[in-house]
Amino acid sequence: MRFDRLRRRLRRIFDRTGNAFALGEGSACPIPKDADVRDCSFRLHGKSTLIVESGAKMRNVSFQVDSASTVRIASGTVLEDVDICVWNRSELSIGKDCSVHGVRFVIEKGKVAISDHNVLSGGSRADMPVMTVVDGCISLGDHNHLQNSVWVRFGGNLSIGRYNCINAGSEIRCDESVTIGSYNMVSYECDIWDTNTHSCYSLEEKKAMFEKDFPAIGKEPNKPDTKPVAIGDGNWIGKRSCILKGSVLGNETVVGTRAIVSNMTVGDGGRVLPSKSEIK
């Protein structure tokens, strides 16, 4: 027993760069000599793998990888002040020459594939955007600038194309399917949801759920009502507008500030006014 405790303690090793390693049996964390990695924490268990390619640069990054999961950081990518939690046979891949600052990844039973030349950050906001996947997939093309939070559940699939900008405070919720094309501008504090986010329960059901789960109130055991959202290319989505379930935006549309698009189709070149959410 004493030997087992000593062995567990020895697995946590600090090197001269300020990095801390805690590697469980069967886990692997190869870091090439030409990768610049400082003040990072690596906790891998359950036969998980972290792959850092040559030329990657990381500062103050926390990795928690468990249960046969895999994380890959490609060459030339810079991570700073990032939290990465990946477990339950999940995958996170960040492509070449990406810049990720002040972002948190939480992935369980999911897959996130981020292509090359992307910028992910929290912008000027104090709160850290979170990319959360609980049973689902995210596919991100190249040359996007994202400052928003993402929440994928219930096997949802989120696909984002190329050269999009989604600003701080915005949120994408995907419980079925959200598809965003390329060359889109999404302003601040916008919501893009394909889901009601919650199901309706009777008072008796709520009593039983809330009392059982307290202090966590509002858990969602059942998939809410959903309908896919599709956004084409070259669109402008104004500040604090909402694109809700069942909505389709064509190409080169404009959604005005605070407008609501819900279960409606906006054709190519359409305009949605905020006052009455009318298509012009």
N, C-alpha and C positions, 0 to 999 in steps of 0.2 A: 504493500500500500504506500509506504513512504517513497519507494522508488518510482511508483506511478505518478505521485504528486510532483516529485522532483523533475521527472521527464516532461510533464505538462508545463511546468514553469520554464524549463529550458527551451521549449519550443517558441517561447516569446523572446525574440532577440532584437535588440536595438543596434543599428549600425551607426557609423560615423556621420551619416547624413541626417540623423534624427528619425529615420524610418523605424517602425515597429512591426514585427512579423509574428503572427500566431497561426501556424499551419498545422491542420489536422492530418492524420494519417491518410495517405492517398491523394492529398491535394497538392497542386503545383502552382508555383508563382515565379516563373523564370523572368528575370529582368536583365536585358542586355547591358553591357558596360557603357554603351554610348547613349543610353536613356538617362535623362536628367530627372531624378526622382528624389525629393527631399520632404521631410516632415510629413510623411504619409503613414497611414495605418493599414495593415493588411491582415484580415482575419478570414481564413479560408478553411472550410471543414466539409465533410461529407463528399469527398472525392471531387472537389470542385477545382476549376482551373482559371487562372488569370494570366492572360497573354499580353505582354507589353512589347511592342515592336521598337526597332531601333529609331532613335531620334525623337521619341515621345518625351514630353516634359510635364511633370506633375508636381504641384505644390499644395500641401495641406489637403490631401485627398484621403477619404476614409472608405475602404473597401470592406464589405461584409458579404461574402459569397459562400453559399451553403447548398447542400442537397443536390449534388451532381449538376451544378450550374456552371456557366462559362461566361467570362467577360474578356473582350478583346479591345485593346486600345492600339490603333494603327499608328504608323510612323508620322512624325511631324505634328501630331495633335498635342494641344496644350490644355491641361486640366488644372484649375486652381479653385480652392475652397469648394470642393464638390463632395457630396455624400453619395455612395453607391451601395445599395442593398439589393442583392439578387439571390433568390433561393427557389427551391422546389422545381428543379430541372428547367431553369429559365436561361435566357441568353440575352446579353447586351453586347452590341458591336458598335464601336464608334470609329468611323472611317478616317482617312488620311487628312492631315492639315486642318483639323477642326479646332475650334476654340470654345471651351466650356468653362464658364465662370459662375460660381454661386448658384448651382443647380443641384437638386436632389433627385436621384433615381430610386424608385421602389418597384421592384419587379418580382411577381410571384406567379408561377405557372404561365409565363408569358415570354414574348420575344420582341426585342426592340433592335431595329437595324437602322443605324444612322450612317448615311453615305458621306462622301468627302466634302471638305470645304464648307462645313456648316458652322454657324456661330450660335451658341446657346448661352443665355445669360439672364440675369434678373433685372437688367437695365438699371435705372436709378432708384428703384423701389427697395425698401429695407427688407421685405419678406422674400424668402427664397422660393422661386417657382419649383414645383414638384412634377415630375413625370412619373405617374403611377399606373402600373398595369397589374391587374389581378385577373388572370385568365384572359388573354387577348394579345393582339399584335400591333406594333407601330412600325411603319415603314416611312422613312424620311429620305427624300432625294437630296441632291447636292445644292450647295450655295443658298441655303435658307438662313434667315436671321430670326430666331425665336426667343421671345422673352416671356412666354406664357406658360401656364400650367396645363397639364393633360391628365385625364383620368379615363382609363379604358377598363371595362369590366365585362363579365358575362360572355366572353368569347368575342368581343367586339374587335373590329379591324379599322384602324386609322391609317390612311395613306395620304401623304403630303408630297407634292411634286418638287419643282425646282424654283429657286429664286423667289421665295415668298418671304414677306415680313409680317410677323404677328407680334404686336407690341405688348408691353407689360400690363398686367392686370387682367388680360384676356384669359379665357378658359375654354378648352375643348373637352366635352364629355362624350364618350363613345361607348354605348352598350350594344351596338349592332354594326353600323357602318357609317363612317365619315370619310368622304373623299374630297380632297382639296387639290386643285390643279396647280398651275404655275403662274408666276408673275402677279400674285395677288398682294394687296395691301390691306391688312387688318389693323385697325386703330387700337386705342387703349380701352381696357375694361369691356371688351366684347365677349359675348357668349355664343359658342357654336355647340349645340347639343342635339343629339339624335334620340334623346330619351327624356321621359318625365322625371328621371332621377330617383323617384320613389313610387312605390305602389300604394294603393289605397287600402287601408285595413280598418276593420271595425274597432269600436272603442274597446271591446273585450280583448281583441287581438293585441291592440296597442298596450293595454295594461299588462298582459302576460309578457310581451316582448320587452317592454321598458323595465319592468321589475326584474326580469331574468338577466338582462344585459347591463343594468346600471353599474357604473356610471356612464357606460357607452350607450347613449340613447340615439335611436334613429338608424340602427343597422338595417341593411336591406337584404333579407334572405331570398326574396323573389325578384326575378327580372322585371323591371317596370315596362310599361308600354313604350315601344320604340318604332322608329321609321327612319330609313336611311336619309342622310344629308349629302348632297353633292354640290360642290362649288367648282365652277369651271376656271377659266384663265383670265387674267388681267382685270380682276374685279377690285372695287374699292368698298370696304366695309367701314362705316363711320363709327366714331367713338360711342361706346355704351349701347351699341345696337345688339340685337339678338337674332341669331339664325337658329330656329328651333326645328324639331323633328318633322320629317316629311318635306323639307324645303329643298328646292333646286334652284341654283343660280347658274345662268348660262355664262357667256363670256362678256367681259367689258360692261358689267352692271355696276350700279352705284346704290348702296344702301345708306341712307342718310343717318345722321347722328340720332341715337335713341330710337330708331325704327325697329319694328319687330316683324320678322319674316317667319311665318309659322304655317307649315303644311301647304305651301303654295309654290308655284313655279314662276320664276322671273326670267323671261327670255333674253337673248343676246341684246345688249345695249339698254336694258330696262333700268328704270329708276324707281326706287322705293322711298316715298316721302315719310318722314317720321310722324307727322301729326295724325294721319289716318291710316298709315301703312298702305297707301294706295300705289299701284303700279302705274307709272306714267310713261 
